[in-house]
Amino acid sequence: MQAGFFKHTLQFKQPGGTSRGVLNEKPSWFLLISDGMHTGIGEISIIPGLSQDDHTRIEAVLKEVCRMITKDLRIPDDFLLPFPAVRFGLETARLDLQRQGSKELFSSAFTRGEKPIRINGLIWMGEQSYMQQQIREKIEQGYHCIKLKIGNLDFEQEISLLKGIRQEFPASDMELRVDANGAFASAEAPEKLERLATLDIHSIEQPIRQGQPQEMAALCATSPLPIALDEELIGIAGHTDKQQLLETIRPQYIILKPSLTGGLAASEEWIRVADSLGIDWWITSALEANIGLNAIAQWTWSLNKPVTHGLGTGMLYTNNIPSPLTIQNAALYYDTEKDWDLSIFTSRG
């Protein structure tokens, strides 16, 4: 076996506004594992300030991973525990190699181009006019589920935006999800949730910052608006810890992002725990390029969860990896008439 990696900084077509600031670019690394005949590719995608992975140590960790692969050494589980994005990249590179580098990690009606995955339209933070423009575009594109990132504008402006959608589209026609990214203070959160609930919001992701399990549990127990945990799952690795967190907080939903939660197998463990407690869930990408998004999308289809997932963010970049993934009619398709363009990998030997 041979292994190598390289960095690929993704450039946003339009700045992505979040409560943590504006994103103009995002670092990713690609891990390549070869058996001499075929090469599997995995993506290590991190969001600085959110991902658990220490981005200053990623390359040192990847060098050691490649050394162990080349020398046919077992990679200890605890070595990669602090690096969930690396675990995801390694896991999916190995899956791709098992499938002879075909990028078809899970053969299905999705990869045969027969069935799409229904996705939400993502509205980035920005000035009110910019957010309204995005909303109009998503509605024109046929989306029936829109997710808005909130917590950046004045709350009254955000309420006004949501009211504008609701006046035109009732809940029966348009599902609205909001993501606060932990922007609300614990003391103000109950009142804000009450006001949001009057607008028939489907759910709110991470209303208060993670790491406050008792405060979050109190919100989940009393909120008129369903709460979804997102950032709260980052850094929770063991089965016992996952069980304890969900039993303590009892959210209505959890949202799984494999690059942040340690990969596909680790995310499936979250699903088993959530199912045992009657907690619902869906899958969301975490700003991966098309290599990572492809793995997440195919895995998502394999879970047989016919809800609206958050898998559209691979289309955000000017320098993405050309692939069969395409968005049409508010759904993610695998277009079998299109080929992967892997020249960026072959040019590196």
Beta strands, then each sheet from edge to edge (+ up, - down):
strand 1: 2-18
strand 2: 21-34
strand 3: 39-45
strand 4: 117-118
strand 5: 121-123
strand 6: 145-149
strand 7: 175-179
strand 8: 203-205
strand 9: 227-229
strand 10: 253-256
strand 11: 280-283
strand 12: 325-328
strand 13: 331-334
sheet 1: 1+ 2- 3+
sheet 2: 4+ 13- 12+
sheet 3: 5+ 6+ 7+ 8+ 9+ 10+ 11+
end
